[in-house]
Amino acid sequence: MYKKSLIVVGFLGMTAVALGAFGAHGLKLLLEPEQMETFRTGVLYHFIHTLAMFVLVIGRQHTKSLNLMPLIFFATGILLFCGSLYLLSCKSILGIEHWSFLGPLTPVGGLFFIAGWMSVMFLKIEIKK
């Protein structure tokens, strides 16, 4: 489970950096400033929660078990919150203006982030001896 978790975290980190670079260089001239800010918000939350997942997975080396709930909540938050922001900011250039279901996904993703941080509060960390 540890190796699979690292693969997922590595993939999420890689996509955060790639999307950040794509936004800064590829979308800068295509998006309005407000759309660009929305895209940047998605990248920021994507990266912050990927780093949180990385810390949880690496911290697993010093405990007896890896609690997957925060990882699942954070990954779902990245998919829903960040994914919807990416699509909402680019909907005019993607031709998906009629995708009205995207707007409600953002706060649902935010709730998954909150649930992830709440589950971190209840982690029971047992130090290996």
Secondary structure, 3 states (H helix, E strand, C coil): CHHHHHHHHHHHHHHHHHHHHHHHHHCCCCCCHHHHHHHHHHHHHHHHHHHHHHHHHHHHHHECCCCCHHHHHHHHHHHHHHHHHHHHHHHHHHCCCCCCCHHHHHHHHHHHHHHHHHHHHCCCCCECC
